[in-house]
Amino acid sequence: MTSETTSAGHRERLRERFTKSGFDGFHDYEVMEFLLTFIFRQGDVKPVAKDLIKTFGSFSKALDAPVDELAEVNGMGKSSAISLAAFRQAMAFYFQEHAYEQPLQLTKMTALVEMLRANIGHESNEVFFAIFLNAKNEALLTKKLSEGTVSQASAFPRKIVEEALKQKATSIILAHNHPGGVNEPSEHDIAITSEIQKALALVEITLQEHIILADNNYYSFSRTGLL
């Protein structure tokens, strides 16, 4: 039996397992391996999958990695790195489009954090993100508001208020990421959140939550009494 035949059989078994029960029971490298079978049409991709996990530390961190860094992993290259990054971006695109076509009710923290991770969890710079909601807690719009450190100037809270009024939102959820991995809010985070909350209150719109994402952790302003 040739190595190509063995590889083809293994790929088929992966697909059968996925068809039967999704990724239940898969190891992290097996999920990566499954994705790589759609990028590399032939050959054994398990070593590449394991190298990606080992290099970046986890499946999620590998998907979050910049294209240039993915390309440097043994067996990858630029084209394959772009293809893998496309899987990650497709997740964010799904959540954004789903919010428009089938209103997404954000009533559970797990669903909220999952959505936010798909949108900004991979960003290497600090990104400020907002979800504008109606009275049913359905997402009307998800939008990246800024990249880099947010100014405490009145222009930024005003920009959020204007968008909220435009969308006829009744409440807003804010989020930003901490690429450094610390999920505690800075004094600046607390101050700008307070300014935004006050600006929204003037037009009777509620700042429902502010989430900080950092690696696999998150910080909730509402759960810690800051909102």
Secondary structure, DSSP 8 states (H G I E B T S, - for coil): --HHHHHHHHHHHHHHHHHHHTTTT--HHHHHHHHHTTTSSSS--HHHHHHHHHHHSSHHHHHHS-HHHHHTSTT--HHHHHHHHHHHHHHHHHHHHHHHHS--B--SHHHHHHHHHHHHTT-SS-EEEEEEE-TTSBEEEEEEEEESS---STHHHHHHHHHHHHHT-SEEEEEEE-TTS--S--HHHHHHHHHHHHHHHTTT-EEEEEEEEETTEEEETTTTT--
